[in-house]
Every structure is written in C-alpha cells, then in structure tokens.
Amino acid sequence: MTALTIAGCLVVAGCAGGETSGDRPRVTASGKGCQDLRREINRLDARGVPGLIEAEKAGKKLSAARRADVDLYNRLLGEYLGNRCHL
C-alpha cells in the first residue's frame, strides 16, 4: 500500500510540474507570443481563410493574394501548435 501511495504521488507531482502555458507568456521562434499568434489566426479566420484552404483542396485556383493568406495561416497555425500554445 505504501508503494502504491508513493507511486500515486509521483504521478500527480509529474503532471503538476509539466510545461504548460499557464500564466507565463510564451515567445515563439518568430518572436511573437502565443496571444499574438492566436490574434492573427483569428483575424485570418474572420477573413474566411479556412474556406480558402478547403476550396484549394477541392482543386480551385486561388489568386496570389489569397494563396499568400493561406500560406500565412498555415505557417501561423503550425507555429501556434508547434509551440504548444493551445495547452
């Protein structure tokens, strides 16, 4: 029973000490914080970029400006997820 209690405490302590965003602002490789990335992603969401991504996947040709928005969205989302900002 004692070994089980110790093991349980270690698991809880390990989870509590994990790297999460918490209250600490994270800075990504591009020098932007997670909140900045989220703000830019939300702005592109509002402009309909996810729909452009779906249209492109369906074979529709995009203008250079729209293609640039799709590329930016994908880069920002990759950076956001890669830096574990969503946690």
C-alpha positions in Angstrom: 0.0 0.0 0.0 2.8 2.4 0.8 4.5 1.8 -2.6 1.2 2.5 -4.3 0.8 5.7 -2.4 4.3 6.9 -3.3 3.7 6.0 -7.0 0.4 7.9 -7.0 2.2 11.0 -5.5 4.9 10.8 -8.1 2.4 10.7 -10.9 0.5 13.7 -9.5 3.7 15.6 -9.0 4.9 14.8 -12.5 1.6 16.1 -14.0 1.7 19.2 -11.9 5.2 20.1 -12.9 4.6 19.7 -16.7 5.2 22.5 -19.1 2.0 24.4 -19.8 1.3 27.9 -20.9 -0.2 28.8 -17.6 0.2 32.5 -16.8 3.6 32.7 -18.4 3.7 34.4 -21.8 5.4 32.2 -24.4 7.6 33.7 -27.1 7.9 31.7 -30.3 10.8 31.4 -32.7 9.5 34.3 -34.7 9.5 36.5 -31.6 5.7 36.5 -31.3 3.8 35.5 -28.2 1.1 32.9 -28.2 -1.6 35.6 -27.8 -0.2 37.4 -30.9 -0.3 34.2 -32.9 -3.9 33.5 -31.8 -4.9 37.1 -32.6 -3.5 36.8 -36.2 -5.1 33.4 -36.7 -8.5 34.8 -35.5 -8.1 37.7 -37.9 -7.5 35.3 -40.8 -10.4 33.1 -39.7 -12.7 36.1 -39.8 -11.5 36.8 -43.4 -12.6 33.3 -44.4 -9.1 31.8 -44.9 -10.2 28.3 -43.7 -12.7 28.3 -46.5 -10.0 29.2 -49.0 -8.0 26.2 -47.7 -10.9 23.9 -48.4 -11.5 25.4 -51.8 -7.9 24.9 -52.7 -8.0 21.3 -51.5 -11.0 20.8 -53.8 -8.9 22.0 -56.7 -10.0 25.6 -57.0 -7.2 28.0 -58.1 -6.5 30.9 -55.8 -5.2 34.4 -56.6 -1.6 35.2 -55.4 -3.0 37.3 -52.5 -5.4 34.6 -51.4 -2.6 32.0 -51.7 -0.4 34.2 -49.5 -3.2 34.3 -46.9 -3.4 30.5 -46.9 0.4 30.2 -46.6 0.4 32.7 -43.7 -2.5 30.9 -42.0 -0.8 27.5 -42.3 2.5 28.9 -41.0 0.9 30.7 -38.0 -1.1 27.6 -37.1 1.9 25.4 -37.4 3.9 27.7 -35.1 1.0 28.0 -32.7 0.6 24.2 -32.4 4.3 23.5 -32.5 5.0 25.8 -29.6 2.1 24.2 -27.6 0.3 27.4 -27.3 -3.0 25.6 -27.3 -2.2 23.9 -24.0 
